[in-house]
Amino acid sequence: MAIRLRFRRLLAFAAFALLLSGCVHAPQRNPIAEWVPSPNFDARRPQVIVLHATEQHSVSESLDTLRTRNSKGPVSAHYLVGDDGRIYQLVADADRAWQAGAGRWGTITELNSASIGIEIDNARGEPYTEPQVAAVLRLLEDLTTRWSIPKSQVIGHSDLAPTRKIDPGAHFPWPRLAEAGYGLWPRGSLVDPPAGFDPWLAMAAIGYPLDDRAAAVRAFHRHYRARDDGDDPAAAFDAEDLRLLHALARQRTGDLSP
């Protein structure tokens, strides 16, 4: 009898625990409204993929940082790619990882809610490895396909937050990604822009925030010229930058006129 009673209690406890676990994923309901559910909805979908460099010295160190509360507060990312090409997932794609922080890309002002973040194991200034780049390309193919993210919407952390961030840095192989179709990259021969061309309108069309224009130029140079201007407050465009901006803005807006 005692065994049977104990068994019933265990079953009741298990059922209660199962009920609680189900409540964790239940939809949040506003207590001031009557719940009349509709089947016409789906999950929020990411629109951008943000590439980061960990700027740490090992995968284990980065995994610890991305899974604990560090000195500057908790951070995370959806994925981490090791220098041996191994891919780790830390946050589900549909969930909001704390990876982009304050910044903007085009009209998107809350990147954490609209992006998937990929951290790449890389100490500042060191080259990215071949297995690592191949793994990033494999991951980009998977994510852009499954989530229908435009391949041009692959950006660097410093692109959306040029006043705060420099990663993935001037050594990141953006041309290699462009060969596979990822990221916005000029196609064909570059030509001089027409008279009256405004490089700042082009930067805004591409997506760059312009709150600090020198910082935006520095971020552009890291991405498209493989050049690090440091903290130069006088960073400015040269003639090659203007040709690049003209081509990129035309691609972004769909203007293919000469």
DOMI-870402 format. One record per residue (C-alpha): x, y, z; residue in one letter. Coordinates in pm, 1 decimal, padded with zeros to 6 digits. Layout:
REM DOMI-870402
<node><xx>X</xx><yy>Y</yy><zz>Z</zz><aa>A</aa></node>
...
//
This chain:
REM DOMI-870402
<node><xx>00000.0</xx><yy>00000.0</yy><zz>00000.0</zz><aa>M</aa></node>
<node><xx>00278.7</xx><yy>00241.5</yy><zz>00096.5</zz><aa>A</aa></node>
<node><xx>00463.2</xx><yy>00162.9</yy><zz>-00228.3</zz><aa>I</aa></node>
<node><xx>00147.9</xx><yy>00226.3</yy><zz>-00432.1</zz><aa>R</aa></node>
<node><xx>00088.9</xx><yy>00559.6</yy><zz>-00254.7</zz><aa>L</aa></node>
<node><xx>00450.4</xx><yy>00665.1</yy><zz>-00310.2</zz><aa>R</aa></node>
<node><xx>00417.2</xx><yy>00574.6</yy><zz>-00679.7</zz><aa>F</aa></node>
<node><xx>00102.0</xx><yy>00787.3</yy><zz>-00713.2</zz><aa>R</aa></node>
<node><xx>00279.0</xx><yy>01082.1</yy><zz>-00552.2</zz><aa>R</aa></node>
<node><xx>00568.2</xx><yy>01045.6</yy><zz>-00794.6</zz><aa>L</aa></node>
<node><xx>00325.6</xx><yy>01041.5</yy><zz>-01088.5</zz><aa>L</aa></node>
<node><xx>00150.4</xx><yy>01352.3</yy><zz>-00957.7</zz><aa>A</aa></node>
<node><xx>00482.6</xx><yy>01533.0</yy><zz>-00910.1</zz><aa>F</aa></node>
<node><xx>00594.0</xx><yy>01438.3</yy><zz>-01262.4</zz><aa>A</aa></node>
<node><xx>00267.3</xx><yy>01564.3</yy><zz>-01409.9</zz><aa>A</aa></node>
<node><xx>00301.4</xx><yy>01892.4</yy><zz>-01217.8</zz><aa>F</aa></node>
<node><xx>00660.1</xx><yy>01936.7</yy><zz>-01337.3</zz><aa>A</aa></node>
<node><xx>00552.9</xx><yy>01869.3</yy><zz>-01695.6</zz><aa>L</aa></node>
<node><xx>00278.8</xx><yy>02131.2</yy><zz>-01660.6</zz><aa>L</aa></node>
<node><xx>00526.9</xx><yy>02386.5</yy><zz>-01532.7</zz><aa>L</aa></node>
<node><xx>00770.7</xx><yy>02316.2</yy><zz>-01816.1</zz><aa>S</aa></node>
<node><xx>00490.7</xx><yy>02370.1</yy><zz>-02065.2</zz><aa>G</aa></node>
<node><xx>00406.1</xx><yy>02703.6</yy><zz>-01904.8</zz><aa>C</aa></node>
<node><xx>00757.7</xx><yy>02829.4</yy><zz>-01972.3</zz><aa>V</aa></node>
<node><xx>00685.0</xx><yy>02824.1</yy><zz>-02345.9</zz><aa>H</aa></node>
<node><xx>00318.9</xx><yy>02927.3</yy><zz>-02323.7</zz><aa>A</aa></node>
<node><xx>00231.0</xx><yy>03252.5</yy><zz>-02503.4</zz><aa>P</aa></node>
<node><xx>00232.6</xx><yy>03562.3</yy><zz>-02285.6</zz><aa>Q</aa></node>
<node><xx>-00121.0</xx><yy>03688.4</yy><zz>-02240.8</zz><aa>R</aa></node>
<node><xx>-00224.4</xx><yy>04038.1</yy><zz>-02143.6</zz><aa>N</aa></node>
<node><xx>-00433.1</xx><yy>04013.9</yy><zz>-01824.5</zz><aa>P</aa></node>
<node><xx>-00651.9</xx><yy>04311.8</yy><zz>-01925.9</zz><aa>I</aa></node>
<node><xx>-00761.2</xx><yy>04145.7</yy><zz>-02252.0</zz><aa>A</aa></node>
<node><xx>-00970.2</xx><yy>03839.7</yy><zz>-02335.0</zz><aa>E</aa></node>
<node><xx>-00757.9</xx><yy>03567.3</yy><zz>-02496.9</zz><aa>W</aa></node>
<node><xx>-00910.6</xx><yy>03475.6</yy><zz>-02834.6</zz><aa>V</aa></node>
<node><xx>-00623.5</xx><yy>03296.2</yy><zz>-03012.3</zz><aa>P</aa></node>
<node><xx>-00567.0</xx><yy>03314.6</yy><zz>-03387.1</zz><aa>S</aa></node>
<node><xx>-00360.4</xx><yy>03067.4</yy><zz>-03590.3</zz><aa>P</aa></node>
<node><xx>-00241.3</xx><yy>03348.1</yy><zz>-03822.1</zz><aa>N</aa></node>
<node><xx>00107.6</xx><yy>03419.4</yy><zz>-03688.3</zz><aa>F</aa></node>
<node><xx>00462.4</xx><yy>03292.4</yy><zz>-03698.7</zz><aa>D</aa></node>
<node><xx>00793.7</xx><yy>03346.5</yy><zz>-03521.2</zz><aa>A</aa></node>
<node><xx>00983.8</xx><yy>03672.3</yy><zz>-03549.0</zz><aa>R</aa></node>
<node><xx>01237.8</xx><yy>03638.8</yy><zz>-03830.3</zz><aa>R</aa></node>
<node><xx>01593.8</xx><yy>03774.2</yy><zz>-03831.4</zz><aa>P</aa></node>
<node><xx>01675.3</xx><yy>04015.1</yy><zz>-04114.2</zz><aa>Q</aa></node>
<node><xx>02050.6</xx><yy>04062.0</yy><zz>-04070.1</zz><aa>V</aa></node>
<node><xx>02354.3</xx><yy>03849.5</yy><zz>-03981.1</zz><aa>I</aa></node>
<node><xx>02620.8</xx><yy>04026.3</yy><zz>-03775.6</zz><aa>V</aa></node>
<node><xx>02979.0</xx><yy>03896.9</yy><zz>-03776.4</zz><aa>L</aa></node>
<node><xx>03195.8</xx><yy>03954.8</yy><zz>-03470.5</zz><aa>H</aa></node>
<node><xx>03550.2</xx><yy>03877.4</yy><zz>-03360.0</zz><aa>A</aa></node>
<node><xx>03582.0</xx><yy>03756.6</yy><zz>-03001.7</zz><aa>T</aa></node>
<node><xx>03909.0</xx><yy>03947.3</yy><zz>-02941.4</zz><aa>E</aa></node>
<node><xx>03996.2</xx><yy>03677.4</yy><zz>-02689.6</zz><aa>Q</aa></node>
<node><xx>04258.8</xx><yy>03403.3</yy><zz>-02687.6</zz><aa>H</aa></node>
<node><xx>04069.9</xx><yy>03073.9</yy><zz>-02707.1</zz><aa>S</aa></node>
<node><xx>03733.0</xx><yy>02914.1</yy><zz>-02772.5</zz><aa>V</aa></node>
<node><xx>03707.3</xx><yy>02806.5</yy><zz>-02408.9</zz><aa>S</aa></node>
<node><xx>03761.8</xx><yy>03163.9</yy><zz>-02290.3</zz><aa>E</aa></node>
<node><xx>03499.9</xx><yy>03292.4</yy><zz>-02536.2</zz><aa>S</aa></node>
<node><xx>03248.0</xx><yy>03022.0</yy><zz>-02442.9</zz><aa>L</aa></node>
<node><xx>03287.7</xx><yy>03123.5</yy><zz>-02080.2</zz><aa>D</aa></node>
<node><xx>03238.6</xx><yy>03492.8</yy><zz>-02162.9</zz><aa>T</aa></node>
<node><xx>02931.0</xx><yy>03424.0</yy><zz>-02375.9</zz><aa>L</aa></node>
<node><xx>02767.3</xx><yy>03205.4</yy><zz>-02112.1</zz><aa>R</aa></node>
<node><xx>02837.1</xx><yy>03397.9</yy><zz>-01789.8</zz><aa>T</aa></node>
<node><xx>02815.5</xx><yy>03747.8</yy><zz>-01649.1</zz><aa>R</aa></node>
<node><xx>03142.8</xx><yy>03921.9</yy><zz>-01735.3</zz><aa>N</aa></node>
<node><xx>03276.1</xx><yy>04253.1</yy><zz>-01603.3</zz><aa>S</aa></node>
<node><xx>03080.5</xx><yy>04462.2</yy><zz>-01857.2</zz><aa>K</aa></node>
<node><xx>02756.5</xx><yy>04269.7</yy><zz>-01814.0</zz><aa>G</aa></node>
<node><xx>02619.6</xx><yy>03954.7</yy><zz>-01980.0</zz><aa>P</aa></node>
<node><xx>02675.4</xx><yy>03908.3</yy><zz>-02353.3</zz><aa>V</aa></node>
<node><xx>02595.0</xx><yy>03623.2</yy><zz>-02587.5</zz><aa>S</aa></node>
<node><xx>02578.0</xx><yy>03524.3</yy><zz>-02952.4</zz><aa>A</aa></node>
<node><xx>02386.9</xx><yy>03266.2</yy><zz>-03148.0</zz><aa>H</aa></node>
<node><xx>02703.4</xx><yy>03097.0</yy><zz>-03277.3</zz><aa>Y</aa></node>
<node><xx>03076.5</xx><yy>03079.6</yy><zz>-03213.9</zz><aa>L</aa></node>
<node><xx>03319.6</xx><yy>02955.6</yy><zz>-03479.2</zz><aa>V</aa></node>
<node><xx>03654.2</xx><yy>02820.5</yy><zz>-03358.1</zz><aa>G</aa></node>
<node><xx>03979.5</xx><yy>02860.8</yy><zz>-03548.1</zz><aa>D</aa></node>
<node><xx>03964.5</xx><yy>02488.0</yy><zz>-03625.7</zz><aa>D</aa></node>
<node><xx>03628.7</xx><yy>02536.0</yy><zz>-03799.5</zz><aa>G</aa></node>
<node><xx>03415.2</xx><yy>02386.4</yy><zz>-03524.8</zz><aa>R</aa></node>
<node><xx>03075.7</xx><yy>02558.2</yy><zz>-03490.6</zz><aa>I</aa></node>
<node><xx>02909.8</xx><yy>02603.5</yy><zz>-03149.8</zz><aa>Y</aa></node>
<node><xx>02550.3</xx><yy>02720.3</yy><zz>-03100.8</zz><aa>Q</aa></node>
<node><xx>02471.2</xx><yy>02907.5</yy><zz>-02780.6</zz><aa>L</aa></node>
<node><xx>02129.1</xx><yy>03064.4</yy><zz>-02847.7</zz><aa>V</aa></node>
<node><xx>01841.3</xx><yy>02941.0</yy><zz>-03065.0</zz><aa>A</aa></node>
<node><xx>01808.9</xx><yy>03127.0</yy><zz>-03394.9</zz><aa>D</aa></node>
<node><xx>01461.2</xx><yy>03258.6</yy><zz>-03315.5</zz><aa>A</aa></node>
<node><xx>01566.0</xx><yy>03391.8</yy><zz>-02975.4</zz><aa>D</aa></node>
<node><xx>01720.5</xx><yy>03732.2</yy><zz>-02905.5</zz><aa>R</aa></node>
<node><xx>02091.0</xx><yy>03704.0</yy><zz>-02820.4</zz><aa>A</aa></node>
<node><xx>02267.2</xx><yy>03994.8</yy><zz>-02653.4</zz><aa>W</aa></node>
<node><xx>02529.7</xx><yy>04046.9</yy><zz>-02922.3</zz><aa>Q</aa></node>
<node><xx>02482.2</xx><yy>04363.1</yy><zz>-03129.3</zz><aa>A</aa></node>
<node><xx>02419.6</xx><yy>04624.2</yy><zz>-02862.6</zz><aa>G</aa></node>
<node><xx>02347.4</xx><yy>04987.4</yy><zz>-02939.8</zz><aa>A</aa></node>
<node><xx>02368.7</xx><yy>05079.0</yy><zz>-03305.0</zz><aa>G</aa></node>
<node><xx>02176.3</xx><yy>05099.7</yy><zz>-03629.2</zz><aa>R</aa></node>
<node><xx>02178.9</xx><yy>04951.4</yy><zz>-03979.0</zz><aa>W</aa></node>
<node><xx>01959.3</xx><yy>05132.8</yy><zz>-04227.4</zz><aa>G</aa></node>
<node><xx>01616.9</xx><yy>05166.0</yy><zz>-04069.0</zz><aa>T</aa></node>
<node><xx>01680.4</xx><yy>04890.3</yy><zz>-03813.0</zz><aa>I</aa></node>
<node><xx>01747.1</xx><yy>05049.9</yy><zz>-03476.5</zz><aa>T</aa></node>
<node><xx>01731.2</xx><yy>04743.3</yy><zz>-03249.7</zz><aa>E</aa></node>
<node><xx>01970.8</xx><yy>04493.2</yy><zz>-03402.0</zz><aa>L</aa></node>
<node><xx>01951.1</xx><yy>04236.4</yy><zz>-03122.6</zz><aa>N</aa></node>
<node><xx>01585.4</xx><yy>04180.6</yy><zz>-03210.1</zz><aa>S</aa></node>
<node><xx>01647.2</xx><yy>04165.5</yy><zz>-03585.4</zz><aa>A</aa></node>
<node><xx>01974.5</xx><yy>03977.4</yy><zz>-03627.7</zz><aa>S</aa></node>
<node><xx>02166.8</xx><yy>03655.3</yy><zz>-03579.0</zz><aa>I</aa></node>
<node><xx>02511.5</xx><yy>03704.2</yy><zz>-03426.4</zz><aa>G</aa></node>
<node><xx>02814.6</xx><yy>03494.4</yy><zz>-03519.0</zz><aa>I</aa></node>
<node><xx>03125.0</xx><yy>03529.3</yy><zz>-03302.8</zz><aa>E</aa></node>
<node><xx>03452.5</xx><yy>03419.7</yy><zz>-03462.9</zz><aa>I</aa></node>
<node><xx>03739.0</xx><yy>03311.7</yy><zz>-03237.9</zz><aa>D</aa></node>
<node><xx>04007.1</xx><yy>03567.5</yy><zz>-03318.7</zz><aa>N</aa></node>
<node><xx>04247.2</xx><yy>03772.2</yy><zz>-03110.5</zz><aa>A</aa></node>
<node><xx>04278.0</xx><yy>04127.1</yy><zz>-03239.5</zz><aa>R</aa></node>
<node><xx>04508.3</xx><yy>04150.2</yy><zz>-03541.4</zz><aa>G</aa></node>
<node><xx>04562.1</xx><yy>03779.4</yy><zz>-03606.9</zz><aa>E</aa></node>
<node><xx>04467.6</xx><yy>03625.3</yy><zz>-03944.4</zz><aa>P</aa></node>
<node><xx>04150.4</xx><yy>03422.7</yy><zz>-03980.8</zz><aa>Y</aa></node>
<node><xx>04214.2</xx><yy>03054.8</yy><zz>-04055.2</zz><aa>T</aa></node>
<node><xx>04100.8</xx><yy>02868.1</yy><zz>-04365.0</zz><aa>E</aa></node>
<node><xx>03887.6</xx><yy>02615.2</yy><zz>-04167.4</zz><aa>P</aa></node>
<node><xx>03728.2</xx><yy>02907.8</yy><zz>-03986.7</zz><aa>Q</aa></node>
<node><xx>03636.6</xx><yy>03097.8</yy><zz>-04303.9</zz><aa>V</aa></node>
<node><xx>03501.4</xx><yy>02777.3</yy><zz>-04462.3</zz><aa>A</aa></node>
<node><xx>03287.4</xx><yy>02716.9</yy><zz>-04152.9</zz><aa>A</aa></node>
<node><xx>03153.4</xx><yy>03073.6</yy><zz>-04159.1</zz><aa>V</aa></node>
<node><xx>03057.6</xx><yy>03028.7</yy><zz>-04525.8</zz><aa>L</aa></node>
<node><xx>02883.9</xx><yy>02699.5</yy><zz>-04446.8</zz><aa>R</aa></node>
<node><xx>02695.7</xx><yy>02860.7</yy><zz>-04160.2</zz><aa>L</aa></node>
<node><xx>02594.0</xx><yy>03160.6</yy><zz>-04372.8</zz><aa>L</aa></node>
<node><xx>02458.5</xx><yy>02928.9</yy><zz>-04641.2</zz><aa>E</aa></node>
<node><xx>02248.7</xx><yy>02747.3</yy><zz>-04382.1</zz><aa>D</aa></node>
<node><xx>02115.7</xx><yy>03060.7</yy><zz>-04211.7</zz><aa>L</aa></node>
<node><xx>02035.5</xx><yy>03265.7</yy><zz>-04520.6</zz><aa>T</aa></node>
<node><xx>01857.4</xx><yy>02966.9</yy><zz>-04672.6</zz><aa>T</aa></node>
<node><xx>01653.6</xx><yy>02863.1</yy><zz>-04368.5</zz><aa>R</aa></node>
<node><xx>01557.4</xx><yy>03216.2</yy><zz>-04264.5</zz><aa>W</aa></node>
<node><xx>01533.9</xx><yy>03373.6</yy><zz>-04612.6</zz><aa>S</aa></node>
<node><xx>01781.6</xx><yy>03645.1</yy><zz>-04512.4</zz><aa>I</aa></node>
<node><xx>01913.5</xx><yy>03839.3</yy><zz>-04814.8</zz><aa>P</aa></node>
<node><xx>02277.6</xx><yy>03746.6</yy><zz>-04868.6</zz><aa>K</aa></node>
<node><xx>02363.9</xx><yy>04116.3</yy><zz>-04890.1</zz><aa>S</aa></node>
<node><xx>02249.8</xx><yy>04157.4</yy><zz>-04528.1</zz><aa>Q</aa></node>
<node><xx>02570.5</xx><yy>04013.6</yy><zz>-04379.4</zz><aa>V</aa></node>
<node><xx>02755.4</xx><yy>04291.6</yy><zz>-04198.0</zz><aa>I</aa></node>
<node><xx>03027.3</xx><yy>04345.7</yy><zz>-03939.4</zz><aa>G</aa></node>
<node><xx>02975.0</xx><yy>04461.6</yy><zz>-03583.9</zz><aa>H</aa></node>
<node><xx>03167.1</xx><yy>04782.5</yy><zz>-03655.1</zz><aa>S</aa></node>
<node><xx>02935.4</xx><yy>04859.1</yy><zz>-03949.1</zz><aa>D</aa></node>
<node><xx>02633.2</xx><yy>04897.8</yy><zz>-03722.2</zz><aa>L</aa></node>
<node><xx>02823.4</xx><yy>05048.7</yy><zz>-03426.4</zz><aa>A</aa></node>
<node><xx>03118.0</xx><yy>05243.0</yy><zz>-03575.0</zz><aa>P</aa></node>
<node><xx>03171.4</xx><yy>05458.6</yy><zz>-03266.7</zz><aa>T</aa></node>
<node><xx>03205.1</xx><yy>05158.4</yy><zz>-03034.6</zz><aa>R</aa></node>
<node><xx>03334.2</xx><yy>04856.5</yy><zz>-03224.9</zz><aa>K</aa></node>
<node><xx>03608.4</xx><yy>04759.9</yy><zz>-03471.3</zz><aa>I</aa></node>
<node><xx>03534.5</xx><yy>04388.5</yy><zz>-03516.9</zz><aa>D</aa></node>
<node><xx>03563.2</xx><yy>04171.6</yy><zz>-03718.7</zz><aa>P</aa></node>
<node><xx>03847.5</xx><yy>04405.4</yy><zz>-03816.3</zz><aa>G</aa></node>
<node><xx>04048.6</xx><yy>04508.6</yy><zz>-04121.5</zz><aa>A</aa></node>
<node><xx>04190.4</xx><yy>04155.9</yy><zz>-04163.1</zz><aa>H</aa></node>
<node><xx>03853.4</xx><yy>03989.6</yy><zz>-04210.1</zz><aa>F</aa></node>
<node><xx>03828.7</xx><yy>03838.4</yy><zz>-04563.2</zz><aa>P</aa></node>
<node><xx>03519.3</xx><yy>04020.0</yy><zz>-04692.5</zz><aa>W</aa></node>
<node><xx>03623.9</xx><yy>03961.4</yy><zz>-05057.6</zz><aa>P</aa></node>
<node><xx>03620.1</xx><yy>03586.1</yy><zz>-04992.0</zz><aa>R</aa></node>
<node><xx>03264.8</xx><yy>03609.5</yy><zz>-04860.9</zz><aa>L</aa></node>
<node><xx>03169.2</xx><yy>03826.9</yy><zz>-05157.6</zz><aa>A</aa></node>
<node><xx>03291.8</xx><yy>03558.0</yy><zz>-05399.0</zz><aa>E</aa></node>
<node><xx>03031.9</xx><yy>03328.6</yy><zz>-05242.3</zz><aa>A</aa></node>
<node><xx>02765.0</xx><yy>03599.3</yy><zz>-05264.4</zz><aa>G</aa></node>
<node><xx>02760.7</xx><yy>03722.5</yy><zz>-04903.3</zz><aa>Y</aa></node>
<node><xx>02766.0</xx><yy>04084.5</yy><zz>-04799.5</zz><aa>G</aa></node>
<node><xx>02725.4</xx><yy>04392.8</yy><zz>-05014.6</zz><aa>L</aa></node>
<node><xx>03026.3</xx><yy>04415.2</yy><zz>-05245.1</zz><aa>W</aa></node>
<node><xx>03091.9</xx><yy>04606.9</yy><zz>-05569.8</zz><aa>P</aa></node>
<node><xx>03037.1</xx><yy>04411.9</yy><zz>-05889.8</zz><aa>R</aa></node>
<node><xx>03220.8</xx><yy>04484.4</yy><zz>-06211.9</zz><aa>G</aa></node>
<node><xx>03450.2</xx><yy>04777.7</yy><zz>-06286.1</zz><aa>S</aa></node>
<node><xx>03446.1</xx><yy>05085.5</yy><zz>-06067.6</zz><aa>L</aa></node>
<node><xx>03379.3</xx><yy>05419.8</yy><zz>-06234.8</zz><aa>V</aa></node>
<node><xx>03403.0</xx><yy>05777.2</yy><zz>-06114.4</zz><aa>D</aa></node>
<node><xx>03071.5</xx><yy>05899.2</yy><zz>-05971.9</zz><aa>P</aa></node>
<node><xx>02880.3</xx><yy>06171.4</yy><zz>-06155.8</zz><aa>P</aa></node>
<node><xx>02903.8</xx><yy>06540.1</yy><zz>-06067.6</zz><aa>A</aa></node>
<node><xx>02706.6</xx><yy>06619.4</yy><zz>-05753.8</zz><aa>G</aa></node>
<node><xx>02745.3</xx><yy>06270.5</yy><zz>-05607.8</zz><aa>F</aa></node>
<node><xx>02690.2</xx><yy>06285.0</yy><zz>-05230.5</zz><aa>D</aa></node>
<node><xx>02895.1</xx><yy>06019.2</yy><zz>-05047.9</zz><aa>P</aa></node>
<node><xx>02692.0</xx><yy>06063.6</yy><zz>-04728.4</zz><aa>W</aa></node>
<node><xx>02366.5</xx><yy>05983.8</yy><zz>-04902.4</zz><aa>L</aa></node>
<node><xx>02541.4</xx><yy>05676.0</yy><zz>-05041.4</zz><aa>A</aa></node>
<node><xx>02659.1</xx><yy>05574.1</yy><zz>-04693.3</zz><aa>M</aa></node>
<node><xx>02304.4</xx><yy>05612.1</yy><zz>-04560.6</zz><aa>A</aa></node>
<node><xx>02167.3</xx><yy>05408.8</yy><zz>-04853.3</zz><aa>A</aa></node>
<node><xx>02411.4</xx><yy>05127.6</yy><zz>-04776.3</zz><aa>I</aa></node>
<node><xx>02302.9</xx><yy>05128.7</yy><zz>-04411.3</zz><aa>G</aa></node>
<node><xx>02575.5</xx><yy>05308.1</yy><zz>-04214.4</zz><aa>Y</aa></node>
<node><xx>02471.8</xx><yy>05527.5</yy><zz>-03919.7</zz><aa>P</aa></node>
<node><xx>02610.5</xx><yy>05881.2</yy><zz>-03961.5</zz><aa>L</aa></node>
<node><xx>02595.4</xx><yy>06018.9</yy><zz>-03607.1</zz><aa>D</aa></node>
<node><xx>02977.3</xx><yy>06033.0</yy><zz>-03610.2</zz><aa>D</aa></node>
<node><xx>03089.4</xx><yy>06069.5</yy><zz>-03970.9</zz><aa>R</aa></node>
<node><xx>03460.6</xx><yy>06011.3</yy><zz>-03907.7</zz><aa>A</aa></node>
<node><xx>03376.6</xx><yy>05687.0</yy><zz>-03724.5</zz><aa>A</aa></node>
<node><xx>03154.8</xx><yy>05581.6</yy><zz>-04016.6</zz><aa>A</aa></node>
<node><xx>03444.8</xx><yy>05643.1</yy><zz>-04258.7</zz><aa>V</aa></node>
<node><xx>03675.7</xx><yy>05433.8</yy><zz>-04041.5</zz><aa>R</aa></node>
<node><xx>03421.5</xx><yy>05148.2</yy><zz>-04036.5</zz><aa>A</aa></node>
<node><xx>03384.9</xx><yy>05173.2</yy><zz>-04415.7</zz><aa>F</aa></node>
<node><xx>03763.4</xx><yy>05152.6</yy><zz>-04457.7</zz><aa>H</aa></node>
<node><xx>03785.9</xx><yy>04842.1</yy><zz>-04239.2</zz><aa>R</aa></node>
<node><xx>03516.5</xx><yy>04667.0</yy><zz>-04440.3</zz><aa>H</aa></node>
<node><xx>03592.0</xx><yy>04775.5</yy><zz>-04795.7</zz><aa>Y</aa></node>
<node><xx>03957.5</xx><yy>04884.0</yy><zz>-04796.3</zz><aa>R</aa></node>
<node><xx>04108.6</xx><yy>04638.0</yy><zz>-04541.6</zz><aa>A</aa></node>
<node><xx>04249.9</xx><yy>04943.2</yy><zz>-04368.6</zz><aa>R</aa></node>
<node><xx>04246.5</xx><yy>05040.0</yy><zz>-04002.4</zz><aa>D</aa></node>
<node><xx>04255.7</xx><yy>05416.8</yy><zz>-03941.9</zz><aa>D</aa></node>
<node><xx>04275.8</xx><yy>05373.1</yy><zz>-03567.9</zz><aa>G</aa></node>
<node><xx>04091.4</xx><yy>05654.6</yy><zz>-03390.6</zz><aa>D</aa></node>
<node><xx>04170.0</xx><yy>05917.1</yy><zz>-03656.6</zz><aa>D</aa></node>
<node><xx>03911.4</xx><yy>06195.7</yy><zz>-03604.1</zz><aa>P</aa></node>
<node><xx>03988.9</xx><yy>06333.7</yy><zz>-03950.1</zz><aa>A</aa></node>
<node><xx>03927.1</xx><yy>06010.9</yy><zz>-04144.7</zz><aa>A</aa></node>
<node><xx>03789.3</xx><yy>06106.9</yy><zz>-04486.0</zz><aa>A</aa></node>
<node><xx>03698.6</xx><yy>05957.9</yy><zz>-04821.8</zz><aa>F</aa></node>
<node><xx>03944.5</xx><yy>05946.3</yy><zz>-05108.8</zz><aa>D</aa></node>
<node><xx>03874.0</xx><yy>05899.9</yy><zz>-05481.1</zz><aa>A</aa></node>
<node><xx>03868.6</xx><yy>05519.2</yy><zz>-05457.3</zz><aa>E</aa></node>
<node><xx>03619.4</xx><yy>05538.7</yy><zz>-05169.6</zz><aa>D</aa></node>
<node><xx>03389.7</xx><yy>05750.9</yy><zz>-05384.8</zz><aa>L</aa></node>
<node><xx>03401.2</xx><yy>05498.5</yy><zz>-05668.7</zz><aa>R</aa></node>
<node><xx>03321.8</xx><yy>05220.6</yy><zz>-05422.4</zz><aa>L</aa></node>
<node><xx>03037.5</xx><yy>05415.2</yy><zz>-05263.6</zz><aa>L</aa></node>
<node><xx>02887.1</xx><yy>05496.0</yy><zz>-05601.7</zz><aa>H</aa></node>
<node><xx>02885.7</xx><yy>05127.3</yy><zz>-05699.3</zz><aa>A</aa></node>
<node><xx>02756.4</xx><yy>05003.6</yy><zz>-05362.9</zz><aa>L</aa></node>
<node><xx>02477.2</xx><yy>05259.5</yy><zz>-05340.5</zz><aa>A</aa></node>
<node><xx>02359.5</xx><yy>05173.0</yy><zz>-05691.9</zz><aa>R</aa></node>
<node><xx>02348.9</xx><yy>04804.3</yy><zz>-05599.5</zz><aa>Q</aa></node>
<node><xx>02165.5</xx><yy>04873.7</yy><zz>-05275.0</zz><aa>R</aa></node>
<node><xx>01899.9</xx><yy>05088.0</yy><zz>-05441.1</zz><aa>T</aa></node>
<node><xx>01874.4</xx><yy>04877.4</yy><zz>-05755.9</zz><aa>G</aa></node>
<node><xx>01984.9</xx><yy>05164.3</yy><zz>-05978.6</zz><aa>D</aa></node>
<node><xx>02185.9</xx><yy>05005.3</yy><zz>-06258.5</zz><aa>L</aa></node>
<node><xx>02191.9</xx><yy>05311.6</yy><zz>-06485.4</zz><aa>S</aa></node>
<node><xx>02540.6</xx><yy>05430.8</yy><zz>-06594.2</zz><aa>P</aa></node>
//
